[in-house]
Amino acid sequence: LLALGAVRTYSVFNPYHVPPIVDKKKIAELEATGEIDRMPANPVLPPMKALTCSEFYDPTVS
């Protein structure tokens, strides 16, 4: 049996995972400059709960 102290309740990712890009302006800028094609095809970390790219997101409200 596992004790409660032995249960891990978080994810651990390898260091080669890259953070997600959720800012639409940043993505458009990378596409316009062609830099997005030079980015490595590494696995992407899952976004945090607070990150969003929704068109309805308003930082002053949330």
PyMOL commands that set and color helices and strands:
alter all, ss='L'
color gray80, all
select helices_A, chain A and resi 4-6+24-33+35-38
alter helices_A, ss='H'
color red, helices_A
deselect
rebuild
show_as cartoon
